[in-house]
């Protein structure tokens, strides 16, 4: 039964990816005026349609990532590298995400932190953790990415000024599709980002948690 469910989710996700990409591309062209001038009311509807298309696309990608991890088919390219530029790259991505929510992104810590990891997957982890922090931050605030090297261990702290994690939800925060009641008011979430972040970090022989 578990294998049947896994195969079904994988097939549906793959089949959804192509039309979603086409829909998203068409909406962006219309926004850019490829089909003529776009009025304010139509523009608002286009923005809503594009946001929901992108949200569905993220869900599809998250499901596919989970299927790859579960099946042991996710590729990793492990190399020795400095983690600091990776954190700065992720911060640039997160600043774009935070613009609409009026939340900034600060970077602190050491400039040289050597690790053995997959750069793309580590950016994905930081994006997942950072976007979650931004989502629950009040407008006008900023999250902080603090990178430290201590006793041969790389530590990245993602600090926000939000309301915190409800006590009754703390034991479930890294479960798949788990969302606290407050998260359901944020339609951009899929309930998979933190679970994927934990799985990716564990493949790097690391661990993720919260305080």
Helices and strands as residue ranges (DSSP letters): H 2-31, H 40-71, E 79-82, H 83-101, E 104-109, E 114-117, H 119-135, E 142-150, E 153-159, G 167-172, G 181-185, H 193-203
